[in-house]
Amino acid sequence: MFKIFKSRYYDARNWYKRFKRGFKSVLRGFLYIIDKQLLRFIFLPSLFSILTGLLLLAAFYLLFGWLSVVLAEQWQAVVVSRPETWFAIAAEWLVQESAGLDGVFGWLGILIRFLLAGFITLLLYRVFIPVTVLPFLGPLLNQIEMHELGEVIETGWIMDAQNTLRSMWVGVQFALVGLLVLLAGFCLGPFELVLTILFQSWVLGRSAFDLVFEKQAPLLRQREMLIREFRPEIMGHGLAFLLLLLIPVVGLVVAPVSSACGVALVYYRSIQFHKRWQARLAAN
């Protein structure tokens, strides 16, 4: 059931309107789940989403903590070998300040490790959710399809496995590009934040819309056509997804299910609008 359509509703001049529609779809998805009494279908995906996020965050926080200890030991070696230099004196003071939580640099080190771990978690979250979260969103999407289309779009287990592997590979590619974006950001100064937000919004929006596109378009070139067609909605939805994920704990619980529902509503209601629009044209 592959649909590509051009209509006045999706005129390129309405880019901002479509971006806003994608942004609002995350909230509308959550409200739709409540309105249609679908809360029982969100427990497993929400549970595995929060486990995925917290495990990634904890793992990279500990990793950066270990790296900071190694760095401190290297600085300590400088202090011992050349204690009279100004760098050695500064390094010794910094190591002492960072050793505990009493000094400013102790808390600063914790904050820096947490921020770095959070950034890497956002990059790799897209890689892991095809295995840990998306398989449990199937029952929720089936219910939405019944409400919106009157039927469930079935896909075989072979296609599901292919889609999972493809999603993971795309996630790995995005993660590598994300690291390049991080490195490039050092040359951009304050514009690094803008570049990171735009990139992460696109990545999260793509991951959300791919969940529906994979069921609608079996061929890769068909999905690429859909991605080009829904580019404004993808960016808007991804930005809302990102902002919701930044809310501690709550974001990991609510974001995946609200996003999946919101994307389904955007796409399936677009199909219904297209059908009604074509019927009006035929009638006139």
C-alpha positions as CSV (number, residue, x, y, z in Angstrom):
1,M,0.0,0.0,0.0
2,F,2.4,2.6,-1.3
3,K,1.2,6.2,-1.6
4,I,3.0,9.2,-3.1
5,F,0.8,12.2,-3.6
6,K,1.0,15.9,-4.4
7,S,-1.8,18.1,-3.4
8,R,-2.5,21.7,-2.4
9,Y,-2.4,20.6,1.2
10,Y,1.3,19.7,0.8
11,D,2.3,22.7,-1.3
12,A,6.0,23.5,-0.7
13,R,5.1,27.0,0.1
14,N,3.5,25.8,3.3
15,W,6.8,24.5,4.7
16,Y,6.4,26.3,8.0
17,K,2.8,25.1,8.4
18,R,3.9,21.5,7.8
19,F,6.9,21.9,10.1
20,K,4.5,23.0,12.8
21,R,2.2,20.2,12.1
22,G,5.0,17.7,12.6
23,F,6.1,19.4,15.8
24,K,2.6,19.3,17.3
25,S,2.1,15.6,16.2
26,V,4.1,14.4,19.2
27,L,1.7,15.9,21.7
28,R,-1.3,14.9,19.6
29,G,0.0,11.3,19.6
30,F,0.1,11.2,23.4
31,L,-3.4,12.7,23.6
32,Y,-4.6,10.3,21.0
33,I,-3.3,7.3,23.1
34,I,-5.3,8.6,26.1
35,D,-8.4,9.4,24.1
36,K,-8.6,6.0,22.4
37,Q,-7.7,4.2,25.7
38,L,-4.5,2.7,24.3
39,L,-2.4,3.0,27.5
40,R,-2.1,-0.8,27.9
41,F,-0.2,-1.0,24.6
42,I,2.6,1.4,25.7
43,F,3.9,-0.3,28.8
44,L,6.5,-2.6,27.1
45,P,8.0,0.0,24.6
46,S,8.2,2.6,27.4
47,L,9.9,0.2,29.8
48,F,12.5,-0.9,27.3
49,S,13.0,2.7,26.1
50,I,13.9,3.9,29.6
51,L,16.1,0.8,30.2
52,T,17.9,1.5,26.9
53,G,18.5,5.2,27.7
54,L,19.5,4.7,31.3
55,L,21.9,1.9,30.5
56,L,23.6,3.9,27.8
57,L,23.8,6.9,30.0
58,A,25.3,5.0,32.9
59,A,27.8,3.1,30.7
60,F,29.2,6.2,29.1
61,Y,29.2,8.2,32.4
62,L,31.3,5.5,34.0
63,L,33.5,5.3,30.9
64,F,34.2,9.1,31.0
65,G,34.8,8.8,34.7
66,W,37.5,6.1,34.1
67,L,39.1,8.3,31.4
68,S,39.2,11.3,33.8
69,V,41.0,9.1,36.4
70,V,43.5,8.0,33.7
71,L,44.0,11.7,32.7
72,A,44.5,12.7,36.4
73,E,47.2,10.0,36.8
74,Q,49.0,11.3,33.7
75,W,49.0,14.8,35.1
76,Q,50.2,13.4,38.5
77,A,53.2,11.9,36.6
78,V,54.0,15.3,35.3
79,V,53.9,16.8,38.8
80,V,56.3,14.1,40.1
81,S,58.8,14.4,37.2
82,R,58.9,18.2,37.0
83,P,57.5,19.6,40.3
84,E,59.0,23.1,39.8
85,T,57.2,24.0,36.5
86,W,54.0,26.1,36.6
87,F,52.1,23.5,34.6
88,A,52.9,20.9,37.3
89,I,51.8,23.2,40.1
90,A,48.5,23.9,38.2
91,A,48.0,20.2,37.5
92,E,48.5,19.2,41.1
93,W,46.0,21.8,42.2
94,L,43.5,20.7,39.6
95,V,43.9,17.1,40.6
96,Q,43.4,17.8,44.2
97,E,40.3,20.0,43.5
98,S,38.8,17.3,41.2
99,A,39.5,14.4,43.6
100,G,36.4,15.1,45.8
101,L,33.1,16.8,45.6
102,D,34.0,19.7,47.8
103,G,35.9,21.7,45.1
104,V,34.3,23.5,42.3
105,F,36.1,21.3,39.7
106,G,34.8,18.2,41.3
107,W,31.3,19.1,40.6
108,L,32.3,20.5,37.2
109,G,33.9,17.2,36.3
110,I,30.7,15.4,37.1
111,L,28.6,17.8,35.1
112,I,31.0,17.5,32.1
113,R,30.9,13.7,32.2
114,F,27.1,13.7,32.5
115,L,26.7,16.1,29.5
116,L,29.1,14.1,27.4
117,A,27.4,10.8,28.4
118,G,24.0,12.4,27.5
119,F,25.2,13.5,24.1
120,I,26.6,10.1,23.2
121,T,23.4,8.5,24.5
122,L,21.4,10.6,22.1
123,L,23.6,9.5,19.2
124,L,23.4,5.8,20.0
125,Y,19.8,5.7,21.1
126,R,18.8,5.6,17.5
127,V,21.1,2.6,16.9
128,F,19.6,0.4,19.7
129,I,15.9,1.2,19.6
130,P,15.2,-0.9,16.4
131,V,16.0,-3.9,18.6
132,T,15.0,-2.8,22.1
133,V,11.9,-0.6,21.5
134,L,10.4,-0.7,18.0
135,P,9.4,-4.4,18.0
136,F,7.1,-3.6,21.0
137,L,5.4,-0.8,19.2
138,G,3.7,-3.1,16.7
139,P,0.5,-3.7,18.7
140,L,0.1,0.1,19.3
141,L,0.5,0.8,15.6
142,N,-2.0,-2.0,14.7
143,Q,-4.6,-0.3,16.9
144,I,-4.0,3.1,15.3
145,E,-4.4,1.6,11.9
146,M,-7.7,0.0,12.8
147,H,-9.0,3.3,14.1
148,E,-7.7,5.4,11.2
149,L,-7.8,3.0,8.2
150,G,-10.2,0.3,9.3
151,E,-7.6,-2.4,8.6
152,V,-4.2,-3.6,9.9
153,I,-1.3,-3.4,7.4
154,E,0.4,-6.8,7.8
155,T,4.1,-7.4,7.2
156,G,5.9,-10.7,7.2
157,W,8.5,-11.6,9.7
158,I,11.2,-11.7,7.0
159,M,10.4,-8.0,6.1
160,D,10.4,-7.1,9.8
161,A,13.8,-8.7,10.3
162,Q,15.1,-6.8,7.2
163,N,13.7,-3.6,8.4
164,T,15.3,-4.0,11.9
165,L,18.7,-4.6,10.4
166,R,18.3,-1.8,8.0
167,S,17.2,0.6,10.8
168,M,20.3,-0.4,12.9
169,W,22.6,0.2,10.0
170,V,21.1,3.6,9.3
171,G,21.4,4.3,13.0
172,V,25.1,3.4,12.9
173,Q,25.6,5.8,10.0
174,F,23.9,8.6,11.7
175,A,26.0,8.0,14.9
176,L,29.2,8.3,12.9
177,V,27.9,11.4,11.2
178,G,27.0,12.8,14.6
179,L,30.5,12.4,15.8
180,L,31.7,14.4,12.8
181,V,29.1,17.0,13.6
182,L,30.5,17.2,17.1
183,L,34.1,17.6,15.8
184,A,33.0,20.2,13.3
185,G,31.2,22.1,16.1
186,F,34.5,23.0,17.7
187,C,35.2,25.2,14.7
188,L,31.7,26.8,14.8
189,G,31.8,28.2,18.3
190,P,28.3,29.1,19.6
191,F,26.7,27.8,16.3
192,E,27.6,24.3,17.4
193,L,24.4,24.0,19.4
194,V,22.3,25.0,16.5
195,L,24.0,22.5,14.2
196,T,23.6,19.7,16.8
197,I,19.9,20.5,17.3
198,L,19.2,20.4,13.6
199,F,21.1,17.2,13.1
200,Q,19.6,15.4,16.1
201,S,16.1,16.6,15.1
202,W,16.5,15.1,11.6
203,V,17.9,11.8,12.9
204,L,15.0,11.3,15.5
205,G,12.4,12.5,13.0
206,R,13.7,10.0,10.4
207,S,13.7,7.2,12.9
208,A,10.1,7.9,13.8
209,F,8.8,8.2,10.3
210,D,10.8,5.1,9.1
211,L,8.6,3.1,11.5
212,V,5.5,3.9,9.3
213,F,7.3,4.1,6.0
214,E,8.7,0.6,6.4
215,K,5.1,-0.8,6.5
216,Q,4.0,1.4,3.6
217,A,6.9,1.2,1.1
218,P,8.7,-2.2,0.8
219,L,11.3,-0.8,-1.6
220,L,14.1,1.5,-0.5
221,R,13.6,4.0,-3.4
222,Q,9.9,4.3,-2.4
223,R,10.9,5.2,1.2
224,E,13.3,7.8,-0.1
225,M,10.5,9.3,-2.1
226,L,8.4,9.4,1.1
227,I,11.2,11.0,3.0
228,R,11.5,13.8,0.5
229,E,7.8,14.3,0.4
230,F,7.5,14.6,4.2
231,R,10.7,16.5,4.9
232,P,9.1,19.4,6.8
233,E,7.0,17.1,9.0
234,I,10.1,15.0,9.8
235,M,12.1,18.0,10.9
236,G,9.3,19.4,13.1
237,H,8.5,16.0,14.6
238,G,12.2,15.3,15.3
239,L,12.6,18.7,17.1
240,A,9.7,17.9,19.4
241,F,11.0,14.4,19.9
242,L,14.4,15.8,20.9
243,L,13.0,18.3,23.4
244,L,10.8,15.6,25.0
245,L,13.8,13.3,25.3
246,L,15.7,16.0,27.2
247,I,13.2,15.7,30.1
248,P,14.8,13.3,32.6
249,V,13.2,9.9,32.8
250,V,9.8,11.1,31.6
251,G,11.1,11.8,28.1
252,L,12.4,8.2,27.7
253,V,9.0,6.9,28.9
254,V,6.7,9.1,26.8
255,A,8.7,10.1,23.7
256,P,8.8,6.8,21.7
257,V,5.1,5.9,22.1
258,S,3.9,9.5,21.5
259,S,6.2,9.8,18.5
260,A,5.0,6.6,16.9
261,C,1.4,7.5,17.4
262,G,2.0,11.1,16.1
263,V,3.8,9.9,13.0
264,A,1.0,7.4,12.2
265,L,-1.6,10.1,12.5
266,V,0.3,12.5,10.3
267,Y,0.8,9.9,7.5
268,Y,-2.5,8.0,7.7
269,R,-4.6,11.2,7.9
270,S,-2.6,12.5,4.9
271,I,-3.8,9.5,3.0
272,Q,-7.4,10.1,4.0
273,F,-7.1,13.8,3.1
274,H,-5.7,12.9,-0.3
275,K,-8.6,10.5,-1.0
276,R,-11.2,13.2,-0.1
277,W,-9.4,15.8,-2.1
278,Q,-9.3,13.5,-5.2
279,A,-13.0,12.8,-4.7
280,R,-13.8,16.5,-4.6
281,L,-11.8,17.1,-7.8
282,A,-13.6,14.3,-9.5
283,A,-17.0,15.6,-8.4
284,N,-16.3,19.1,-9.8
